[in-house]
Amino acid sequence: MSVREDQMVRELSHYIYEHPDEQMALMPVYDAARDHSQRGTCTHSRRCPLVTTGAVIVDERNPSFQVG
């Protein structure tokens, strides 16, 4: 599954709003995603951050469960 730049911008914006202490670390990714979303192409000479994702499954009914 792929994620569009505008979706990343929306999620990053919300995350930064909720976690302002992480803003400085996330701004390069946010700025690159926003530029890509607005321009529709990369103009950064391949210097853009690589974004990868993974899933985490949380069982809120059994908080003592640990993956190990």
Secondary structure, 3 states (H helix, E strand, C coil): CCCCHHHHHHHHHHHHHHCHHHHHHHHHHHHHHHHHHHHCCCCCCCCCCCCCCCCCCCCCCCCCCCCC
